[in-house]
């Protein structure tokens, strides 16, 4: 190859490389994210404030084992916006070590799942996913999809967990969870604006507490679901002795108390009706 051809070839490669770099930079600018993490700002309009979320969680937890089923433990709650970005992370106990530490990320995973698998016209709770994701079920393998991003989920100092500086806030943690505790959030127009995930006790108690939290923050205008005659996303206890769900969306029982509380939730904490379309 002549010296001239070699020079032109290398100049061309340099221009291509520069063009790719400029294109990538332009893409980064288009997402509207000044921090460069690729997620963009959380969409918080219509969602509960941090203080309201914490107060709702503490009020629900205060019912204890007798009022929720489970072990009566402190809990974590995470809210994501409609794009799956974490908006808030709170806990109910006095300090970060007063509830299961692993439940922090699990609560975010549940919120991600309920948000990502619910629509404006149909709500699916994480409790509704247990039966279809079992071997032979119509959604078997779903729980292996969309894994939690460990770089986002486990970053930062533990002293910031559950505060306004929690490192999960502003990131998309992801994850799929298939037991109770995750519910989509619907505003008064019946629009999905995000989801809440609750974790820290048995999965049935998690569902009961999440339901009460959603009721307390008044984001329970559920349009439809697979439970209660197609009107809600409540937990369903309809497994037979062989573990087969009559509805296809059932969940195992955790305790007699938790089952009783869960079955009564649409009565004790009824969902709101979105406007007719």
C-alpha beads as a LAMMPS data file, in Angstrom:
LAMMPS data file: protein, C-alpha beads

277 atoms
276 bonds

1 atom types
1 bond types

-500.0 500.0 xlo xhi
-500.0 500.0 ylo yhi
-500.0 500.0 zlo zhi

Masses

1 110.0

Atoms # bond

1 1 1 0.000 0.000 0.000
2 1 1 1.335 3.444 -0.951
3 1 1 1.982 6.091 1.675
4 1 1 -0.783 8.269 0.197
5 1 1 -3.404 5.472 0.311
6 1 1 -2.349 4.599 3.889
7 1 1 -2.862 8.216 4.952
8 1 1 -6.323 8.449 3.339
9 1 1 -7.394 5.152 4.892
10 1 1 -6.392 6.244 8.391
11 1 1 -8.038 9.639 7.927
12 1 1 -11.264 7.896 6.919
13 1 1 -11.161 5.616 9.963
14 1 1 -10.577 8.615 12.210
15 1 1 -13.576 10.430 10.723
16 1 1 -15.807 7.362 11.202
17 1 1 -14.647 7.031 14.797
18 1 1 -15.297 10.711 15.438
19 1 1 -18.739 10.459 13.838
20 1 1 -19.672 7.517 16.076
21 1 1 -18.522 9.395 19.160
22 1 1 -20.561 12.449 18.166
23 1 1 -23.621 10.284 17.517
24 1 1 -23.331 8.677 20.937
25 1 1 -22.943 12.073 22.544
26 1 1 -26.043 13.294 20.733
27 1 1 -28.015 10.284 21.971
28 1 1 -26.928 11.041 25.534
29 1 1 -28.117 14.629 25.116
30 1 1 -31.507 13.492 23.778
31 1 1 -32.516 11.605 26.937
32 1 1 -32.755 14.808 28.936
33 1 1 -30.506 13.425 31.676
34 1 1 -28.047 15.980 32.984
35 1 1 -26.370 13.448 35.289
36 1 1 -25.284 11.179 32.452
37 1 1 -26.711 7.996 33.984
38 1 1 -29.050 7.393 31.050
39 1 1 -32.271 7.295 33.072
40 1 1 -33.653 10.828 33.019
41 1 1 -35.464 12.548 35.903
42 1 1 -38.171 10.639 37.803
43 1 1 -41.729 11.558 36.846
44 1 1 -43.187 12.360 40.253
45 1 1 -46.372 14.178 39.272
46 1 1 -49.349 12.651 41.065
47 1 1 -47.286 10.345 43.246
48 1 1 -47.271 10.564 47.041
49 1 1 -44.626 12.603 48.820
50 1 1 -41.880 10.820 50.719
51 1 1 -43.422 11.765 54.052
52 1 1 -46.866 10.555 52.982
53 1 1 -45.417 7.240 51.779
54 1 1 -43.528 6.698 55.042
55 1 1 -46.585 7.609 57.131
56 1 1 -48.771 5.213 55.129
57 1 1 -46.245 2.409 55.523
58 1 1 -45.913 2.963 59.267
59 1 1 -49.687 3.072 59.698
60 1 1 -50.122 -0.207 57.826
61 1 1 -47.310 -1.920 59.708
62 1 1 -48.794 -0.756 63.026
63 1 1 -51.636 -3.256 62.577
64 1 1 -49.078 -5.939 63.461
65 1 1 -49.312 -9.669 62.920
66 1 1 -52.962 -9.760 63.992
67 1 1 -53.958 -7.100 61.465
68 1 1 -51.782 -8.144 58.526
69 1 1 -50.843 -11.755 59.084
70 1 1 -47.162 -12.562 58.995
71 1 1 -44.608 -11.862 61.701
72 1 1 -45.372 -8.234 62.512
73 1 1 -42.005 -6.981 61.232
74 1 1 -40.932 -3.574 59.989
75 1 1 -40.952 -3.047 56.256
76 1 1 -39.400 -1.347 53.246
77 1 1 -41.434 0.422 50.552
78 1 1 -40.223 1.625 47.156
79 1 1 -42.160 3.660 44.603
80 1 1 -41.266 3.806 40.903
81 1 1 -42.686 6.125 38.280
82 1 1 -44.437 4.888 35.155
83 1 1 -41.112 4.402 33.355
84 1 1 -39.725 2.276 36.186
85 1 1 -37.404 4.880 37.712
86 1 1 -37.190 4.773 41.504
87 1 1 -38.790 7.847 43.071
88 1 1 -38.789 7.013 46.795
89 1 1 -37.396 4.423 49.204
90 1 1 -38.557 4.396 52.831
91 1 1 -38.627 2.065 55.818
92 1 1 -41.010 1.856 58.771
93 1 1 -38.627 1.169 61.660
94 1 1 -36.543 3.608 63.697
95 1 1 -33.340 2.881 61.756
96 1 1 -32.065 1.203 58.626
97 1 1 -31.200 -1.981 60.515
98 1 1 -34.678 -2.481 61.971
99 1 1 -36.031 -4.313 58.914
100 1 1 -34.561 -7.001 56.675
101 1 1 -31.822 -5.334 54.622
102 1 1 -32.388 -7.580 51.604
103 1 1 -35.986 -6.389 51.479
104 1 1 -34.891 -2.956 50.315
105 1 1 -33.961 -4.236 46.864
106 1 1 -36.842 -6.745 46.869
107 1 1 -39.296 -3.890 47.405
108 1 1 -37.835 -2.095 44.364
109 1 1 -38.043 -5.320 42.369
110 1 1 -41.719 -5.696 43.268
111 1 1 -42.487 -2.112 42.281
112 1 1 -40.679 -2.636 38.975
113 1 1 -42.726 -5.771 38.264
114 1 1 -46.150 -4.358 39.101
115 1 1 -45.432 -1.225 37.085
116 1 1 -44.021 -3.061 34.092
117 1 1 -46.795 -5.666 33.884
118 1 1 -49.802 -3.428 34.524
119 1 1 -51.629 -1.251 32.014
120 1 1 -54.122 1.594 32.105
121 1 1 -56.854 -0.993 31.573
122 1 1 -55.568 -3.936 33.627
123 1 1 -53.699 -4.151 36.925
124 1 1 -51.576 -7.162 37.841
125 1 1 -50.095 -7.439 41.312
126 1 1 -46.948 -9.445 41.921
127 1 1 -49.162 -11.821 43.943
128 1 1 -51.051 -12.631 40.721
129 1 1 -47.859 -13.936 39.105
130 1 1 -47.021 -16.861 41.400
131 1 1 -49.140 -19.543 39.717
132 1 1 -48.448 -18.717 36.055
133 1 1 -44.681 -18.675 36.650
134 1 1 -44.529 -22.169 38.118
135 1 1 -43.180 -25.031 35.944
136 1 1 -45.732 -25.721 33.240
137 1 1 -47.402 -22.345 33.751
138 1 1 -48.136 -19.941 30.938
139 1 1 -45.516 -17.470 32.194
140 1 1 -42.864 -19.930 33.380
141 1 1 -39.453 -18.285 33.075
142 1 1 -40.776 -14.755 33.496
143 1 1 -39.017 -14.549 36.856
144 1 1 -35.660 -14.963 35.098
145 1 1 -36.234 -12.046 32.752
146 1 1 -35.336 -8.399 33.381
147 1 1 -32.903 -9.079 36.243
148 1 1 -32.098 -6.500 38.914
149 1 1 -29.226 -4.215 37.929
150 1 1 -26.712 -4.824 40.770
151 1 1 -24.734 -1.669 40.021
152 1 1 -27.825 0.405 40.769
153 1 1 -29.327 -1.763 43.504
154 1 1 -26.276 -2.170 45.723
155 1 1 -24.484 1.135 45.257
156 1 1 -23.804 3.653 47.998
157 1 1 -23.417 3.819 51.748
158 1 1 -25.885 1.906 53.911
159 1 1 -26.426 5.023 56.020
160 1 1 -28.215 6.619 53.045
161 1 1 -30.609 3.716 52.460
162 1 1 -34.235 4.687 52.898
163 1 1 -33.458 8.424 52.893
164 1 1 -33.794 11.130 50.252
165 1 1 -30.194 10.284 49.321
166 1 1 -30.849 6.582 48.739
167 1 1 -28.672 5.686 45.724
168 1 1 -31.515 3.760 44.069
169 1 1 -33.506 6.986 43.626
170 1 1 -33.278 8.229 40.060
171 1 1 -32.189 4.851 38.697
172 1 1 -34.026 2.003 37.028
173 1 1 -33.261 -1.002 39.245
174 1 1 -35.457 -3.438 37.314
175 1 1 -36.181 -6.980 38.410
176 1 1 -39.156 -9.343 38.318
177 1 1 -40.804 -10.656 41.482
178 1 1 -43.588 -13.249 41.533
179 1 1 -44.972 -13.182 45.066
180 1 1 -47.067 -10.725 47.051
181 1 1 -46.113 -7.109 47.757
182 1 1 -46.131 -5.182 44.469
183 1 1 -49.085 -3.087 43.258
184 1 1 -49.524 -0.624 40.393
185 1 1 -50.597 2.917 41.311
186 1 1 -53.546 4.540 39.519
187 1 1 -54.652 8.158 39.743
188 1 1 -58.246 9.405 39.805
189 1 1 -58.391 9.222 36.009
190 1 1 -57.561 5.517 36.129
191 1 1 -54.111 6.063 34.623
192 1 1 -51.132 4.019 35.771
193 1 1 -48.582 6.473 37.138
194 1 1 -46.166 4.035 38.789
195 1 1 -46.138 1.293 41.386
196 1 1 -45.310 0.541 44.998
197 1 1 -43.368 -2.458 46.268
198 1 1 -43.398 -3.549 49.912
199 1 1 -41.137 -6.154 51.496
200 1 1 -40.002 -7.253 54.933
201 1 1 -42.402 -9.960 56.150
202 1 1 -44.129 -12.999 54.666
203 1 1 -45.204 -12.491 51.073
204 1 1 -48.892 -12.535 52.046
205 1 1 -48.381 -9.892 54.732
206 1 1 -46.355 -7.867 52.211
207 1 1 -49.363 -7.859 49.877
208 1 1 -51.768 -6.866 52.638
209 1 1 -49.544 -4.004 53.746
210 1 1 -48.923 -2.808 50.180
211 1 1 -52.688 -2.762 49.606
212 1 1 -53.220 -0.645 52.722
213 1 1 -50.401 1.707 51.714
214 1 1 -51.923 2.231 48.277
215 1 1 -55.299 2.877 49.891
216 1 1 -53.766 5.386 52.305
217 1 1 -52.047 7.403 49.566
218 1 1 -55.257 7.345 47.469
219 1 1 -53.725 5.888 44.319
220 1 1 -56.013 2.881 44.106
221 1 1 -58.305 3.773 41.197
222 1 1 -57.835 0.268 39.793
223 1 1 -59.457 -0.120 36.351
224 1 1 -59.678 -3.930 36.278
225 1 1 -57.784 -7.033 37.340
226 1 1 -57.903 -10.797 37.576
227 1 1 -59.450 -10.953 41.075
228 1 1 -62.831 -10.154 42.612
229 1 1 -64.784 -10.759 39.428
230 1 1 -62.236 -8.965 37.258
231 1 1 -62.311 -5.734 39.238
232 1 1 -59.113 -5.765 41.323
233 1 1 -55.520 -7.000 41.503
234 1 1 -56.032 -8.623 44.910
235 1 1 -54.220 -11.772 45.999
236 1 1 -56.052 -15.007 45.126
237 1 1 -55.961 -18.064 47.379
238 1 1 -57.342 -20.706 45.029
239 1 1 -54.655 -23.410 44.885
240 1 1 -55.867 -26.986 45.211
241 1 1 -54.055 -29.811 47.010
242 1 1 -51.811 -30.250 43.979
243 1 1 -50.889 -26.583 43.813
244 1 1 -53.035 -25.889 40.758
245 1 1 -54.733 -22.493 40.697
246 1 1 -58.370 -22.406 39.600
247 1 1 -57.979 -18.904 38.176
248 1 1 -54.434 -19.362 36.914
249 1 1 -53.308 -16.406 39.043
250 1 1 -53.271 -17.912 42.541
251 1 1 -50.813 -17.555 45.413
252 1 1 -49.916 -19.954 48.254
253 1 1 -51.355 -19.276 51.693
254 1 1 -48.927 -18.076 54.371
255 1 1 -51.197 -18.192 57.413
256 1 1 -54.884 -18.306 58.236
257 1 1 -54.772 -14.723 59.498
258 1 1 -53.045 -13.405 56.369
259 1 1 -55.558 -15.198 54.157
260 1 1 -58.504 -13.779 56.053
261 1 1 -57.075 -10.253 55.918
262 1 1 -56.315 -10.553 52.198
263 1 1 -59.736 -11.856 51.267
264 1 1 -61.384 -8.974 53.142
265 1 1 -59.211 -6.186 51.701
266 1 1 -61.728 -5.132 49.008
267 1 1 -64.236 -4.636 51.845
268 1 1 -62.033 -3.121 54.559
269 1 1 -59.960 -1.079 52.100
270 1 1 -62.032 -0.921 48.903
271 1 1 -60.406 0.206 45.678
272 1 1 -61.712 3.373 44.062
273 1 1 -63.520 3.304 40.761
274 1 1 -61.952 5.159 37.843
275 1 1 -64.320 7.225 35.702
276 1 1 -66.348 5.361 33.088
277 1 1 -64.944 5.576 29.578

Bonds

1 1 1 2
2 1 2 3
3 1 3 4
4 1 4 5
5 1 5 6
6 1 6 7
7 1 7 8
8 1 8 9
9 1 9 10
10 1 10 11
11 1 11 12
12 1 12 13
13 1 13 14
14 1 14 15
15 1 15 16
16 1 16 17
17 1 17 18
18 1 18 19
19 1 19 20
20 1 20 21
21 1 21 22
22 1 22 23
23 1 23 24
24 1 24 25
25 1 25 26
26 1 26 27
27 1 27 28
28 1 28 29
29 1 29 30
30 1 30 31
31 1 31 32
32 1 32 33
33 1 33 34
34 1 34 35
35 1 35 36
36 1 36 37
37 1 37 38
38 1 38 39
39 1 39 40
40 1 40 41
41 1 41 42
42 1 42 43
43 1 43 44
44 1 44 45
45 1 45 46
46 1 46 47
47 1 47 48
48 1 48 49
49 1 49 50
50 1 50 51
51 1 51 52
52 1 52 53
53 1 53 54
54 1 54 55
55 1 55 56
56 1 56 57
57 1 57 58
58 1 58 59
59 1 59 60
60 1 60 61
61 1 61 62
62 1 62 63
63 1 63 64
64 1 64 65
65 1 65 66
66 1 66 67
67 1 67 68
68 1 68 69
69 1 69 70
70 1 70 71
71 1 71 72
72 1 72 73
73 1 73 74
74 1 74 75
75 1 75 76
76 1 76 77
77 1 77 78
78 1 78 79
79 1 79 80
80 1 80 81
81 1 81 82
82 1 82 83
83 1 83 84
84 1 84 85
85 1 85 86
86 1 86 87
87 1 87 88
88 1 88 89
89 1 89 90
90 1 90 91
91 1 91 92
92 1 92 93
93 1 93 94
94 1 94 95
95 1 95 96
96 1 96 97
97 1 97 98
98 1 98 99
99 1 99 100
100 1 100 101
101 1 101 102
102 1 102 103
103 1 103 104
104 1 104 105
105 1 105 106
106 1 106 107
107 1 107 108
108 1 108 109
109 1 109 110
110 1 110 111
111 1 111 112
112 1 112 113
113 1 113 114
114 1 114 115
115 1 115 116
116 1 116 117
117 1 117 118
118 1 118 119
119 1 119 120
120 1 120 121
121 1 121 122
122 1 122 123
123 1 123 124
124 1 124 125
125 1 125 126
126 1 126 127
127 1 127 128
128 1 128 129
129 1 129 130
130 1 130 131
131 1 131 132
132 1 132 133
133 1 133 134
134 1 134 135
135 1 135 136
136 1 136 137
137 1 137 138
138 1 138 139
139 1 139 140
140 1 140 141
141 1 141 142
142 1 142 143
143 1 143 144
144 1 144 145
145 1 145 146
146 1 146 147
147 1 147 148
148 1 148 149
149 1 149 150
150 1 150 151
151 1 151 152
152 1 152 153
153 1 153 154
154 1 154 155
155 1 155 156
156 1 156 157
157 1 157 158
158 1 158 159
159 1 159 160
160 1 160 161
161 1 161 162
162 1 162 163
163 1 163 164
164 1 164 165
165 1 165 166
166 1 166 167
167 1 167 168
168 1 168 169
169 1 169 170
170 1 170 171
171 1 171 172
172 1 172 173
173 1 173 174
174 1 174 175
175 1 175 176
176 1 176 177
177 1 177 178
178 1 178 179
179 1 179 180
180 1 180 181
181 1 181 182
182 1 182 183
183 1 183 184
184 1 184 185
185 1 185 186
186 1 186 187
187 1 187 188
188 1 188 189
189 1 189 190
190 1 190 191
191 1 191 192
192 1 192 193
193 1 193 194
194 1 194 195
195 1 195 196
196 1 196 197
197 1 197 198
198 1 198 199
199 1 199 200
200 1 200 201
201 1 201 202
202 1 202 203
203 1 203 204
204 1 204 205
205 1 205 206
206 1 206 207
207 1 207 208
208 1 208 209
209 1 209 210
210 1 210 211
211 1 211 212
212 1 212 213
213 1 213 214
214 1 214 215
215 1 215 216
216 1 216 217
217 1 217 218
218 1 218 219
219 1 219 220
220 1 220 221
221 1 221 222
222 1 222 223
223 1 223 224
224 1 224 225
225 1 225 226
226 1 226 227
227 1 227 228
228 1 228 229
229 1 229 230
230 1 230 231
231 1 231 232
232 1 232 233
233 1 233 234
234 1 234 235
235 1 235 236
236 1 236 237
237 1 237 238
238 1 238 239
239 1 239 240
240 1 240 241
241 1 241 242
242 1 242 243
243 1 243 244
244 1 244 245
245 1 245 246
246 1 246 247
247 1 247 248
248 1 248 249
249 1 249 250
250 1 250 251
251 1 251 252
252 1 252 253
253 1 253 254
254 1 254 255
255 1 255 256
256 1 256 257
257 1 257 258
258 1 258 259
259 1 259 260
260 1 260 261
261 1 261 262
262 1 262 263
263 1 263 264
264 1 264 265
265 1 265 266
266 1 266 267
267 1 267 268
268 1 268 269
269 1 269 270
270 1 270 271
271 1 271 272
272 1 272 273
273 1 273 274
274 1 274 275
275 1 275 276
276 1 276 277
